[in-house]
Amino acid sequence: MNKKEIKKGLLPYAFLLIFFLGCLIIFKMFNTVVNEITYDEFIKDLNGGKITELTITPKVRTETYKLTGKLDEYKENESFVLYIPKSEEFISKITDAKEGTNNFKLTIINDPEASSWLMVIVNVVPYIILGGLVIWVFSKQLGGGSKSMDFGKSRAKLVEQSKATFKDVAGLTEEKEEVQELIDFLKNPKKFTNMGARIPKGILLVGPPGTGKTLLARAVAGEAKVPFYYISGSDFVELFVGIGASRVRDMFKEAKMNAPCLIFIDEIDAVGRQRGTGLGGGHDEREQTLNQLLTEMDGFGANEGIIIIAATNRPDVLDPALLRPGRFDRQVTVSLPDKNARIEILKVHAKNKVLDKNITLEYLAKRTPGFSGADLENLLNEAALLAVRRNKNVITMSEIDEATDRVLMGPAKITKKYTDKEKKLVAYHEAGHAVMGLKLDGANEVQKITIIPRGHAGGYTMMTPKEEAFNYTKNELLESICGLLGGRVAEEVTFNEITTGAHDDFKKATKIARSMVTEYGMSSLGPMMLEEPDGNTFLGRDYTKNRNISDTVAHEIDEEMRSIINSCYEKTKKIITENKKLLSLIANTLLEEETITKEEIDYLVEHGHLPKNEEETSDKKENSKEETVKEKKVNKKEDTNKTK
């Protein structure tokens, strides 16, 4: 902060102090009563013993004495004043009166100049100290510093040099290529202007939480080596209308002084929501702030050398005027990482972790589909914490498994005890999912089964896609529904009764079936979009789902969904009935071990029992390593073919 800004910030304090001291002086002046008395009245009161206090001050220039004091009948704020010529006889008369019967407080000032300074110190300095104390309290309450009274000042934090670079951003290869132009422009803008090219004014990073949008923006500023302003969308919105717009103006004003520079607005949906959303009324403060932001980005004034990067995971609620060319010209989708990207991310976060030699990052990446970069970092951190808690020197697969369960489902509820009947029901339920995963090619692959309660679940089966894909066939979706129904069917086939444990499975299966009918065109109703995937974002998605269909078609949708679920249920029932021995084998193993992994399931299916000695366990680990090596070779061949 420069000196001008400091002086400008101190002005409110100076005016406040002057006003406060003036009020105190005026109050004291009007609250003090001074009575002027004559010499005869003074002598009469002196002889009568009415004087309680008396101060004699000589006046140097006028050769007079100033007498001030109080009488016994005066109030606390009342006093008298009297001026008489200098006379030693008068002083001796007062001294004699004091030594006599009239005993009062007498003060004779020999140095009047020193007394005047003393009076100033006694009467003024306490008020100055009190005023400073008031200012200090105000500064603490309102946020401190020179910005305490500046509500309209920008809250954007300036980072002179971002330490993040593209080396810290793993797995976002295409996204880094999209923003590379910004770095080139910030370093050498003439190369673009000479060609007549206009660099994008704004880049909108869209993607799920934790995928690295903020880190990517910091890396752009670090690579370009330019100042970096960081602010959240909620920092603009205040109670008072107009403050947010003032902060936007001040932010761009500061940015122009430091151009070329970057402005990063995180969670821009807090201020960039659609205007005039109708129900519930408008929001004048947010809309004025958005209007000012739109004007600054593409108004009459040119913002040379200022590039705005914004991030959101809710692009559906943003105002259309914010997304048009000239404002946010380019949208970069930062999606969840695939397997190769997860390997790169794990390499970054595993640099300072002590992993066991048997753990490979490729294996971890295969087991964590759908994990964001933040999830992977949290996974390794939880595993490291567990290793410390267990007094281990390295992070083993046991800690990785437990950390994965903690991230997905929460900590294990070891103290929660099942009855024998409940434990058997849960074991057969989870074994039903495992059987469907083993017998259907399109169903998800079983990675782990546990009957230890976690979160709201009494147990769970961790299932991941066998291959990550962008599109799914109709058969794959139907088999995914069968895999979800495997738990309920196993309960019915084994115990001839059903429980409430399958409610989450039904929720997922019903969602897939409805999407097949209303969105994917995979039913007898034909290739039609019967429902919008998202409802009204301001009133609740399901409550106000947009439907351009009649009641008859809505009934047909329900019939198609019921037909899909019922056919999948019958197919699942047939497979479970044909594989009762495998179902019982997995369920009984679960009752003994409580948790079994994918390698143990494969060994169980092949040999009919779990590995009993270390040799079998080592053979199992070597087989898993060989599979990982084969996958590496296949991935390398695919990469070379893509390059060719």
LUMLOVO-879266 format. One record per residue (C-alpha): x, z, y. Coordinates in steps of 0.02 Angstrom, whole numbers, plus 50000, padded with zeros to 5 digits. Layout:
BEGIN
XZY;...
% end
This chain:
BEGIN
500005000050000;500704995050170;500785005850327;499304997250410;498175001350262;498785019450262;498425021350449;496735013250426;496325025150284;496845040450386;495745036050536;494145043750462;495085060150433;495735060450612;493995057750686;493265070750568;494575083650621;494315080350807;492435081650787;492585097850689;493755106250814;492685100550961;491155108350882;492085124750856;492715125251037;491005121151108;490205134250997;491445147351055;491215142651238;489325143951233;489325159251123;490465169851237;489745179651386;490975183951529;490325195051670;491215194851839;491215212351917;491795219052087;493215231152120;492005245352162;491035242551998;492675242751902;493245259351982;491535266751949;491575261651764;493395267451751;493005284751819;491405285551718;492325282451553;491335266651510;492855255451483;493365253551300;494655239451314;495705233251461;497015219551472;498065216851629;498885199851650;499945196251807;499715179151888;501435173151945;500925159952072;499485169252156;500225187052160;498665194152079;498155203451922;496875197051800;495905211251720;494865207851564;494025220351452;492445227551378;491225241351418;490415252751292;488715245051328;489315227151296;488955216851142;490345210051030;490405192951116;490265200351293;491695204951413;492085206851599;493395198851712;494115204751881;495485198151996;496405210352114;498015209352218;499635215352139;499905233952173;500975247052085;499785260352150;498335252052058;499305251551894;499755270051908;497925274251944;497385265351783;498785273951685;498255290951749;496445287351703;496965282751526;498015298551508;496545308951568;494895311151488;494525292351486;495465286451331;495335267351307;496395253251236;497585247151372;498675231451360;499875226451499;500665209251480;502365207651564;502695189251510;501115179151547;501845162451484;502245169551313;500515177051303;499695160351340;500595152551191;500105167451086;498295165151135;498375146751086;499135151050917;497865164750884;496345154750940;496755136650890;497875136850736;496585145150621;495365131250663;496675117850624;497035125950456;495175127050419;494945108750467;496365103450353;495595113350211;493915104650237;494765087450234;495695091950075;494075097149989;493235080950045;494675070549979;494575079149809;492705077049795;492665058749849;494105052549743;495665056749840;496895045949935;496555034550078;495105026449983;493975041649982;492915035550126;493075016950088;491605013849972;491704995149999;493534993649950;493964984149791;494214994249633;495294980849554;496944987649487;498484977449529;499814974949396;501334967249479;502074961149315;501144961449150;502274966249004;501204957248874;501704939848817;501094927248689;502224935548560;501064950648566;499534939748535;499454935348350;498224924048263;497514915248418;498454898848407;497094887348473;496564899748607;498344901048673;498444882048684;496844881848788;497534893848919;499294886248920;498764874749063;498424889949172;500204895849149;500924878749190;499844877749347;500344895049407;502174890849381;502154873149451;500534868649540;501244852949622;501364844249453;499464844949441;499024841749623;500134826149629;499144819049485;497504823249571;497024835549435;495994850949474;496434866249373;494944876149307;494424889749428;493774901149294;494024903849108;492704913249010;493314921648850;491864923748729;491954932948565;491534948548466;492284965348519;494074968648467;494624950448446;495954951248583;495134944248740;495914957048859;497604955548774;497554936648792;497204938148979;498654950249001;499794938548904;499334924049020;499844934549171;501434940149083;501924922349036;501584915749211;502454930849292;501144932549429;500154947649494;498704952549383;497114960749449;496074970149320;494294976149348;492754979649243;491074972149284;490304989449300;491534993849441;490584982449560;488854989849537;488435005349641;486895014949692;486915008049870;486424989849895;487824979249968;489314989449908;489624978149758;489624962549867;490824970949987;491994975049843;491964956949784;492444950949959;493844963749971;494494959249798;494644940749842;495404945350010;496784955349924;497024941649794;497294928449930;498704939050002;499554939249830;499164921249777;499544913649656;498784927249547;497544930849409;495934940849418;495284947549252;493484953749248;493124962949086;491314964249023;490684952349157;488924953349085;488734970149175;488664960749341;488334942749287;486654944749201;485274932349236;484414935149403;482554937949414;482284942649233;480484947349272;479834962349176;480514978849236;480874972449411;482464965349483;484094973749526;484524970149707;486264977749702;486824968049547;486034951849607;486864953049778;488524956449693;488284941349580;487814930449729;489394935549820;490444932049664;489674914749649;490034911249833;491834916949821;492164906549665;491454890249732;490894892249912;491434884150074;493074893750076;494464888049961;495304900749850;496964892249822;498024898949681;496734911549618;496174909549438;494814920649365;494774925349182;493234934549121;492774941648952;491104945348871;490314947048700;488584943048771;488654925148841;486784923148807;486324934848951;487444927049085;486684918049233;486744898949216;487474897249392;488984907149334;489344895249191;489224878649283;490774867849318;491684873649474;491504891849428;491854895349246;492374877849200;492974881949026;492364893348888;493624898848757;492864906248600;493944920148529;493234921848355;493604933648212;495264929348129;495364919947965;496524924747824;498104916847897;497734924248069;497474941447990;499184940147910;499974936748080;499014951248158;499524963048019;501344958148043;501244963648226;500414980348188;501484983948033;503144983148125;503275001948148;502355006547986;503285011747828;502355002147691;502645003647505;503574989147423;502064985147313;500964981747465;500954963947532;500144959047697;499414943647612;498474954847492;497834965647634;497264950347731;496304944047580;495394960647564;494854961747746;493744946747788;492704949547945;493954962048017;494434959748199;496184962648267;495654979948327;494944984048154;496584979148071;497594989848191;496415004348160;496545001647972;498455003147970;498395017848089;497145027247980;498225023647828;499765030547918;498805046347966;498245048847787;500035046747723;500625060247843;499195071547792;499665069347609;501525072547646;502085055447586;503605045747645;502775028547634;501025021347650;500395016947477;498895006947417;497935023147395;498005026347584;497545008247620;495995009447508;495445025947585;495755019347762;494705003847724;493275014747665;493425025647819;493355010647937;491865002747848;490815017647793;491575033547866;492465048247782;492005053347605;490765067647586;491655076747446;490625092647465;488995083047437;488585085147253;487435073947150;486335079647010;486755071446845;485225060346858;485635054647034;487445051246989;486925040446841;485675030846948;486965027147081;488255021946951;487075009346869;486505003147040;488274999247096;488714992246924;487244980046944;488044972847101;489704971347009;488944962046861;488124949246976;489754946747069;490664943646905;489374931846828;488904921046979;490144909147060;489234908947226;489044927747240;490314938347333;491834944847241;491874963247198;493384971947275;492954990047246;491555001047177;491315019347217;489945032247191;490695044547315;489475046847461;490055039847629;489045039447789;487215036247747;487625028047580;487645037247414;488925024547352;489375006647388;490114990947315;491374982147426;491074963347405;491974949647500;491754930647498;492824922147367;493314909047495;493084909947684;492014895247740;491104889447896;489624882247800;488694888647649;487694878647523;485924882847472;486514888347299;487814900147376;486494908247485;485314910447337;486694918147231;487134929847376;485324935847372;485474938247184;487044948747211;486114959747334;484644962247215;485784967047070;485704985647109;483814986947106;483674976246950;484964987046859;483925002546898;482324994446834;483094987246675;484025003246629;482835017246682;481155008246701;481035015846876;481625011347051;482385021447194;482575020047382;484435015947369;484164997247386;483364997147559;484924990447646;485114977047510;483324971447540;483624970647726;485104958747704;484234948347570;482664946347675;483694940947826;484564927547724;482924921347651;482074920347820;483544911047896;483474898547751;481654894947790;481584895747980;483334890348034;484234880947896;482804870147833;483114875147651;481304876247593;479794865347559;479304866647743;480654853847782;482144852747900;481344861248050;481884875048171;480384886448162;481154901548251;482524904248378;483984913948303;483944926348450;482424933248536;482214938548715;483814948048756;482944958948885;481424964548786;482064966248609;482594952048497;481334953848356;479884959748463;479864944048571;480584931348449;480154914048512;478964905148395;478214887848422;477184888748264;475384891548215;474714905948113;474554894347963;476404889647970;476864908147993;475904911847832;476814897647743;478494904947802;478024921647724;477534912947562;479184903347556;480184919247586;479224928147449;479524913547332;481404913747365;481564932547340;480494932647184;481424918247102;483094926547140;482424942947071;481924934746907;483614926046893;484504942546926;483444951546798;483874938546667;485754940046699;485734959046700;484724959446537;485954947546452;487444958146508;486834975646472;488434980246380;489504975246530;488314984846645;488465000546539;490354998646525;490584997946714;489305011746747;490075023746620;491805020346689;491145024446863;490405040746801;492145045646739;493255038746876;492015038347025;493025024147105;493735008147028;494614993547113;494564974847082;496114975046972;495384988846867;493724979546852;494614963746793;495604973846666;494024982846611;493084966546581;494544959146484;495054974146378;493514985246376;494435000246449;495525004946597;497445004346583;498015020046493;499895019846522;501135014746656;501624998446567;499854991946576;499744997246757;501384988346800;500794972646708;499214973246811;500204974546973;501354960246921;499854949246885;499144952847057;500834948747134;500894932247038;499174927947105;499764931447282;501304920447257;500214906447191;499064908047342;500574906947457;501154890847373;499404883347386;499294888047571;501004880247605;500474864047519;498874863647621;499864866447782;501094852447740;499664840747700;498834844847866;500474841647957;500684824747871;
% end
